[in-house]
Amino acid sequence: MTPTSASGAAATSARFLIVGPQGSGKGTQGVLVAAAFGVPQVATGDIFRANVAGGTELGKRVQAIIEAGDLVPDALTSELVRDRLQQPDASAGFLLDGYPRNRGQVDDLDEFLASRGESLDAVIELEVPRDESIKRIHQRAVEQGRTDDTEEVIANRLAIYERETAPILDVYRARGLVLRIDGVGALADVTARIFEALAARGLAPRHPGAAA
Ligand code: AMP
């Protein structure tokens, strides 16, 4: 059994990343994992889009970059994440979705966590073949009316994923943190695979019901 503190919260930390190409379902799965562990899901893409929609200063700075499917500069993105992770609700853990996305951001996150005496507990890699990702992105673009999901932008985003983001998995693999999950199949089956892999690492959810 996981040791619990007087407040009933699990003593183990839950600091996770979820990594996968656009259309891998990482947003959906990330929400479920975060809820089960009682930690916030921090999705940089969602934060940027909310700022664009709200017309904030940050939104104005990043709008053109996001619409082209390019990466927002590391310094700006890492500052945004550091601010978010310093909020009280992230003190016991977090699930990062969409960050880090390249080697520079891995270094920024390492530095931030080390300054707090913290480290990641697991990196969930969702594996989905390219064709399947493209199919799912198109479906989502139609369902959610995402303006950053045009043909050209999708191709650009996948190319950036393959060139810049996939290699960060090697860094985390060398640290023994990566849980490779087959992301093809029914949503619930993929969720079950993730929780099984986490449990095999001794990472048990605090609120298992929240994942149902
Ligand atoms: P996403 O929803 O994660 O695909 O993110 C949407 C867009 O936000 C991306 O295409 C980028 O323009 C930007 N973005 C999100 N996360 C990052 C990040 N970690 N670094 C740089 N840009 C990002």
Boltz pocket constraint, residues with backbone or C-beta under 6 A from the ligand:
constraints:
  - pocket:
      binder: B
      contacts: [[A, 22], [A, 44], [A, 45], [A, 46], [A, 48], [A, 65], [A, 66], [A, 67], [A, 69], [A, 70], [A, 71], [A, 72], [A, 73], [A, 77], [A, 97], [A, 98], [A, 99], [A, 100], [A, 101], [A, 105], [A, 157]]
      max_distance: 6.0
